[in-house]
Amino acid sequence: MLGGGSNLLVRDEGVAGVVLSLSDPAFSKIEVDGTRITAGAGASLSHLISHSVKAGLAGLDVLVGIPGSVGGALHGNAGGKSGDIGQHVRTAKVLTISGEVYVRQEDELSFAYRFSSLNELIILEASFELHHEDPEEITRRMRKLWIMKKATQPLTFQSAGCIFKNPRGMSAGWLIEQAGLKGTKVGEAEFSDRHANFIVTRPGATSQDVLKLIDLAQAKVSSQFGVDLELEVQIW
Ligand SMILES: Cc1cc2nc3c(=O)[nH]c(=O)nc-3n(C[C@H](O)[C@H](O)[C@H](O)COP(=O)(O)OP(=O)(O)OC[C@H]3O[C@@H](n4cnc5c(N)ncnc54)[C@H](O)[C@@H]3O)c2cc1C
C-alpha cells in the first residue's frame, strides 16, 4: 500500500510485487458532522487538517506539516510532541486480505508512538472526534508550530522524515549527532546538518546511498552508546 510515499525508501531495484494506491477521488472524501469528521484514507493529511480547521474543529491541527495521506498517518500513528492522529480516531474502516470490509471501533484500536494496531491490508476510511474552537485561534497555533518545524527540520530538501524512531527517553537525532555523523555524506545523500535524524538527498542520490548511511548510524550509535536504532522509515 502506497500512501503519499513520505515515509518510504524504495530500493534501487524497485518493488517485486503489486503496489496499490488509493488515488481514485472516491477514497479522498472528507465529511463533517458536528464534531465528527470522516475522511477517506486516500485524502491528504493536510486536506483533512484544513477541512477541520475551516469547520472550527480542533485536534488534528497539531499534525500540521506532516506530509502524506490519511491512510499512511493512521498506519504509523503520525504525530509529534503535541499529539498524534490516533488519539482522535473513533472508527476505522478496513479491507482485509481476504476481501472483507469491516469497521473497527475505538475499543478495538490501539495506538502508541509510531505504532497502530491497524494492520489489515488496506485502511479505507476513518472518523475522528474533535472539539469546537475558533478557527482563527487554531490557525494561530498552527502557524507557531509550522514556524518551529521550519526552524528545526530541513524542509527545503527531499527526505523521508525521521529515519529512526526515538529510543525510549532519548532523541535519535542527538545520538547520531553525538556519534559525529551530522553532515556525513555518502554519494548524494547526507545526514542533515539541521536535524541529524533526517537524511536529505540531492539529485542523483540512490537508495543505496541512504542505506549505507542508515547502516553507518546504526553501527556507530550501537558501538558508542549501546543503543540499537530502530527504523521509523519503511524500506521496500
Ligand atoms: C519533511 C517530513 C516531515 C515529517 N514529519 C513527520 C512528523 O512530524 N511526524 C510523523 O509521524 N511523521 C513525519 N513524517 C513522516 C511521514 O510524513 C508520515 O509517516 C506520514 O504519515 C506517512 O504517510 P504517507 O501517506 O506518505 O505513507 P507512505 O510513506 O506512503 O506509507 C507509510 C506506511 O503506511 C502504509 N500505508 C499507507 N497508506 C495505507 C493504507 N491506506 N492502508 C494501509 N497501509 C497504508 C504503507 O504501506 C507504509 O507501510 C515526515 C516526513 C517528511 C518527509
The ligand as an SDF file (V2000), in Angstrom:
LIG
                    3D

 53 58  0  0  0  0  0  0  0  0999 V2000
    9.5800   16.5620    5.8090 C   0  0  0  0  0  0  0  0  0  0  0  0
    8.8940   15.4360    6.5300 C   0  0  0  0  0  0  0  0  0  0  0  0
    8.4280   15.6520    7.8230 C   0  0  0  0  0  0  0  0  0  0  0  0
    7.7920   14.6190    8.5270 C   0  0  0  0  0  0  0  0  0  0  0  0
    7.3370   14.8610    9.8030 N   0  0  0  0  0  0  0  0  0  0  0  0
    6.7190   13.8790   10.4830 C   0  0  0  0  0  0  0  0  0  0  0  0
    6.2410   14.1100   11.8220 C   0  0  0  0  0  0  0  0  0  0  0  0
    6.3660   15.2020   12.3900 O   0  0  0  0  0  0  0  0  0  0  0  0
    5.6120   13.0800   12.4580 N   0  0  0  0  0  0  0  0  0  0  0  0
    5.4270   11.8580   11.8610 C   0  0  0  0  0  0  0  0  0  0  0  0
    4.8320   10.9670   12.4940 O   0  0  0  0  0  0  0  0  0  0  0  0
    5.8790   11.6180   10.6170 N   0  0  0  0  0  0  0  0  0  0  0  0
    6.5140   12.5830    9.9100 C   0  0  0  0  0  0  0  0  0  0  0  0
    6.9770   12.3440    8.6430 N   0  0  0  0  0  0  0  0  0  0  0  0
    6.8490   11.0020    8.0660 C   0  0  0  0  0  0  0  0  0  0  0  0
    5.5900   10.8000    7.1860 C   0  0  0  0  0  0  0  0  0  0  0  0
    5.1590   12.0080    6.6480 O   0  0  0  0  0  0  0  0  0  0  0  0
    4.4550   10.1780    7.9830 C   0  0  0  0  0  0  0  0  0  0  0  0
    4.8530    8.9310    8.4830 O   0  0  0  0  0  0  0  0  0  0  0  0
    3.1940   10.0030    7.1170 C   0  0  0  0  0  0  0  0  0  0  0  0
    2.0890    9.7610    7.9730 O   0  0  0  0  0  0  0  0  0  0  0  0
    3.3120    8.8810    6.0910 C   0  0  0  0  0  0  0  0  0  0  0  0
    2.1620    8.9470    5.2550 O   0  0  0  0  0  0  0  0  0  0  0  0
    2.2150    8.5020    3.7240 P   0  0  0  0  0  0  0  0  0  0  0  0
    0.8300    8.5480    3.1990 O   0  0  0  0  0  0  0  0  0  0  0  0
    3.2420    9.2600    2.9940 O   0  0  0  0  0  0  0  0  0  0  0  0
    2.6380    6.9700    3.8980 O   0  0  0  0  0  0  0  0  0  0  0  0
    3.6510    6.1340    2.9940 P   0  0  0  0  0  0  0  0  0  0  0  0
    5.0400    6.6460    3.2180 O   0  0  0  0  0  0  0  0  0  0  0  0
    3.1550    6.0350    1.6080 O   0  0  0  0  0  0  0  0  0  0  0  0
    3.4980    4.7100    3.6930 O   0  0  0  0  0  0  0  0  0  0  0  0
    3.9020    4.5080    5.0460 C   0  0  0  0  0  0  0  0  0  0  0  0
    3.3430    3.1580    5.5100 C   0  0  0  0  0  0  0  0  0  0  0  0
    1.9140    3.2420    5.5900 O   0  0  0  0  0  0  0  0  0  0  0  0
    1.3250    2.2110    4.8360 C   0  0  0  0  0  0  0  0  0  0  0  0
    0.0620    2.7350    4.2660 N   0  0  0  0  0  0  0  0  0  0  0  0
   -0.1150    3.8850    3.5770 C   0  0  0  0  0  0  0  0  0  0  0  0
   -1.4130    4.0280    3.2480 N   0  0  0  0  0  0  0  0  0  0  0  0
   -2.0730    2.9310    3.7230 C   0  0  0  0  0  0  0  0  0  0  0  0
   -3.4420    2.4830    3.7000 C   0  0  0  0  0  0  0  0  0  0  0  0
   -4.4090    3.1910    3.1200 N   0  0  0  0  0  0  0  0  0  0  0  0
   -3.7210    1.2900    4.2620 N   0  0  0  0  0  0  0  0  0  0  0  0
   -2.7550    0.5490    4.8680 C   0  0  0  0  0  0  0  0  0  0  0  0
   -1.4750    0.9070    4.9390 N   0  0  0  0  0  0  0  0  0  0  0  0
   -1.1260    2.0990    4.3820 C   0  0  0  0  0  0  0  0  0  0  0  0
    2.3450    1.8700    3.7540 C   0  0  0  0  0  0  0  0  0  0  0  0
    2.1530    0.5660    3.2460 O   0  0  0  0  0  0  0  0  0  0  0  0
    3.6500    2.0190    4.5260 C   0  0  0  0  0  0  0  0  0  0  0  0
    3.8980    0.8550    5.2710 O   0  0  0  0  0  0  0  0  0  0  0  0
    7.6190   13.3530    7.9160 C   0  0  0  0  0  0  0  0  0  0  0  0
    8.0800   13.1530    6.6020 C   0  0  0  0  0  0  0  0  0  0  0  0
    8.7160   14.1730    5.9250 C   0  0  0  0  0  0  0  0  0  0  0  0
    9.2010   13.9210    4.5220 C   0  0  0  0  0  0  0  0  0  0  0  0
  1  2  1  0
  2  3  1  0
  2 52  2  0
  3  4  2  0
  4  5  1  0
  4 50  1  0
  5  6  2  0
  6  7  1  0
  6 13  1  0
  7  8  2  0
  7  9  1  0
  9 10  1  0
 10 11  2  0
 10 12  1  0
 12 13  2  0
 13 14  1  0
 14 15  1  0
 14 50  1  0
 15 16  1  0
 16 17  1  0
 16 18  1  0
 18 19  1  0
 18 20  1  0
 20 21  1  0
 20 22  1  0
 22 23  1  0
 23 24  1  0
 24 25  2  0
 24 26  1  0
 24 27  1  0
 27 28  1  0
 28 29  2  0
 28 30  1  0
 28 31  1  0
 31 32  1  0
 32 33  1  0
 33 34  1  0
 33 48  1  0
 34 35  1  0
 35 36  1  0
 35 46  1  0
 36 37  1  0
 36 45  1  0
 37 38  2  0
 38 39  1  0
 39 40  1  0
 39 45  2  0
 40 41  1  0
 40 42  2  0
 42 43  1  0
 43 44  2  0
 44 45  1  0
 46 47  1  0
 46 48  1  0
 48 49  1  0
 50 51  2  0
 51 52  1  0
 52 53  1  0
M  END
$$$$
